Amino acid sequence: MSLFSELKRRNVLRVAVGYLAVSWLLIQVVETLFPIFGLSDELIRLVVILLVTGFPLVLIISWLYELTPEGVMRAEAADAAGYAKPAAFGRHIDFVIIGMLVIAVGWLSYERESGPTVSENSIAVLPFVNMSHDPEQEYFSDGVAEEILNMLAQVGGLKVTARTSSFQFKGQTLDVPLIGERLNVAAVLEGSVRKSGDVLRITAQLVSTADGFHLWSKTYDRRLDDIFAIQDEIAASIVEEMKIQLNLAPESAVSVARIATTTEAYDLYLQGLYQLNTLFAPGQENTNMDAPAAALELFRRATAAAPDFAPAWAGSARALSLLVSMDKIPEEEAQDEIAAAIEKVLALGPNLAEVQFTLSEFSAGPEEALQHLERAIEINPNYGIAHAERAYILRRLHRYRESFEAAEIAFRVDPLSMWTADESLYVHFYQGKTDGLEERLKAMLANAPDANGLVSEAHIRFELGLFDLFPFLQRRAEEIPGFGIEEGNWIASAPRLFGDTYLTLGLQDLARSWMVGRYDDAIFLSEARYDEAIEFLKAEFETGKDKPIFSYRWHSDIIASLVEAYLYAGRYDELTAFLDALSWQWGLFPLPDCCLTNPPWPEVAYTFALFETGRAKQAQEWLDHMSDELEDRLAQGIDVPNHYYELARIRAMQGRVPEAFAAMERAIEKGWRRWYFDLDPILEPIRKSPEFAALKARYDTDIAGKRDVVAAELAVDTPGTAQ
């Protein structure tokens, strides 16, 4: 008998094919689920290595052993005993193979159908390589690529990936087809810059992402004085080539409102832009807090060299604004210079997209800001950050559906930006969408694998009540030095998310490990130590007024927490007096004007306290406004758990108890879980309803189950089990 025949007789070939099929399916499952639970790529690689290692072992075992009616036996013993290889065993393997093939075909078909369609008229401009001997010239090569990107972005019918995404590949040596897949573009422009004195050599190549073949390339040897002409020529050549190769419309052309300037001013401007771009550069462990000051000095020198160069004035205004927001300089010190810069920008460059974007940041209100952003997008339809900022402004104007659409456009234009990926994730969450949420979460984590991404994921998991995933999140957090705690780490909300989770589960010691020193008030309130919580928060409020927002607890969180402490303590006169004194200073509005996942809304507690202190007319005005606003949000598609909790509080104050109970039930169904559920006096009418006991029992059972999972994963005692 031949070797091949013997392999068939012993089902070795069937086992090999079946093993490969099952291994393939297992790898697909691992690649999908491991990132969701915060498991690293190393574990995925370990699974693949184990499967590869196991393949020859399985073949050896299938050769040496037989499955007989009496169990597993050595092949020689089975043959001697007269056992034939059971046909049923071979058929079982056949069924496994057929099943795996069906799943594989379905999986591949789904990926092909569901994958994004690549537009022929799409391009990404990668950062040009600095070929100069001086590494300090990096800003210049980046600046040349960015200017060409901006010019192409204004060509009608051409989709250009935003800078934030395309510059993610700086310093990487990935294949062009892989870059094209990640950016969803048909072509990429790559190049290099060599600068020696005032002599330039710029090489540019247009490469197809389908096969990695060059569509066009050219080298330019010019003097520095010709830099603008070179950029124009490169952009025009690319457009002409894409008309031929990628079916770009014949009427497409480069037409940019360029402001003439000197090479000195332009060089200084590029240096300043480079500094600003390092503020939140991809891959940085910490924010570059010195970048705005360095950028401002360079922009000032640029405007001194060329007083009519509008982009440099716009850069000065943005740098000053960042310095004020980071408490690096007093606002009153920067106001006059900002005003002068804005006046120059308006006079010199109203038709530049970056100028219109800068003007939006210094507008008198959201309506004016929206006008500037829409003008910037009209000039440059591929301006990713402008689309993202427009989404934010539309939310401030309570135009939520339009805001969600704008956020999706920003994500398509700038798919690898941490900000647009995060915004897209929250758009899915705000609308209560479960389909695609994990995919958006995965995209956000790929773009922000550091503290930023972890906090966003923890926030989403917390809002949806997925507390049993927090041990995985905690292990990742423990790998980030000073996560959410050290000065200079602006992720100030991290201890709150973890601490609130563990307080809700009744794991007080775990909660303290995250909260003591910054969120002691939550621990005090959870233990009904209201006076201690109030005194702690008063001190925090006074301290926080002098602290920069990048390194301390958010002022709005302190205010909301103090209001809730007054509410739980029944000190309603102090609650109303506190907010009455602050309303002009903190811009308090009936309902938060933008954020959709705030802590308990102080406006709701304020309304309740107004009723309790005899100010019924004012309370009713607030109540009616909040009810109308919340109904409008729900009608526009907002479907998040905390909105139903706030709706339950509002309906309870309105005396509409069945509706209040239904809203609270909906909140819990969608994952709302909070340690202060039993403390909130506004919900008292619901607690008296006959259905509440059953709802609370389901809630408590779910909390107990999640508590056991978390305690087991983190090896801590649950209440009542400590030795």
Secondary structure by P-SEA (a helix, b strand, c coil): ccaaaaaaaaaaaaaaaaaaaaaaaaaaaaacccccccccaaaaaaaaaaaaaaaaaaaaaaaaccccccccccaaaaaaacccccaaaaaaaaaaaaaaaaaaaaaaaaaaaacbbbbccbbbbcccccccccccaaaaaaaaaaaaaaaaaacccccccccccccccccccccaaaaaaaacccbbbbbbbbbcccbbbbbbbbbbcccccccccccccccccaaaaaaaaaaaaaaaaaaccccccccbbbbbbbbbbcaaaaaaaaaaaaaaaacccccccccccaaaaaaaaaaaaaaaaccccaaaaaaaaaaaaaaaaacccccccaaaaaaaaaaaaaacccccaaaaaaaaaacccaaaaaaaaaaaaaacccaaaaaaaaaaaaaaacaaaaaaaaaaaaaaaccccaaaaaaaaaaaaaaccccaaaaaaaaaaaacccaaaaaaaaaaaaaaccccaaaaaaaaaaacccccccccccccaaaaaaaaaaaaacaaaaaaaccccccaaaaaaaacaaaaaaaaaaaaaaaaccccccccccaaaaaaaaaaaaaaacaaaaaaaaaaaccccccccccccccccccccaaaaaaaaaaaacaaaaaaaaaaaaaaaaaaaaaaccccaaaaaaaaaaaaaacaaaaaaaaaaaaaaaccccccccccccccccccccaaaaaaaaaaaaaaaaaaaaaaaaccccccccc
